Amino acid sequence: MPSTPQVSGKELVKALGKIGFQVVRQKGSHIRLLRITDGQKQVLTITNHKIIRKGTLLNGILKPINLKLDELKKLL
């Protein structure tokens, strides 16, 4: 299993922007992203922290949008 990269909220927003996610709004340290693919909305909420926790990255961000860890590393 590949190791999980340590990534900040800003880096993650920039990387996900490469696959079509756009910042919709920000309230405090939470950034909301939106992408419309095949007529379906995908909404993510990312915390703007220096380092996003491993579980949050894997289960809360990558899993709902079906993005593999290797694909994320290429985007970074």
N, C-alpha and C positions, 0 to 999 in steps of 0.2 A: 504494500500500500504506500503511495507516495506521501511524503511529509507535507503537512499543512503549512502554507506560508504565513508569516506574520505580516498582516496587511492593515493599513489604517483605513479609516472611513473615507477619507479623500481619495486615496489610491483606488479603493474599491469602486467608488462612484465613477472615477475616470475610466477604469477598466470596463465596467458595465455599460458605460456610454458608447463604447466601441461596438457593442452588439445591439444597440438601439434603445437603451434605457435613457430616459430624460428626467431631470430633476423637476418635480411638480411643485413641491413646497418644502420648507424646512421650519420646524418649530423646536427651538432649543437645540439639543444635540441629535435630534432625529431628522433624517433626510428621507423624504418619500420619493421613490422613483416609479416611473410608469413606462411600459412598453406595450404596444398593440401589435400582435402577430396573429395572422389568420383570423382577424375579427375578434380576437380574445384579448382582454386586458390582463396584463401581469403587473401587479403592484408589489413593491418591496419597500420595507422600512429598514434603513441602515443607521446605526448609531455612529456619530462622528467622533469616534475615539481614536487615540493614538494607535492602539492595537485592538482589533476585533477578536474576541475569544473564539477558540477553535470550534466549540459546539455551536455558537451563534452563526459562524461562517458556514459550517457544513449543513446544519439542520434548518436554520432559519433563513438562509439566503440562497445557497446553492441548490438545495434539495427541491424547493418549490418551483424553481425555474428550470429544473433538469439540466443543470450545468455541472459538468464533471470537474474535478480538481485539476486535472491536466489542462483542460480548456481554460480554466481561470489563470493558471500559471502562464499560458501563452499570451493572454490578454494583458497581464501585468508587465 
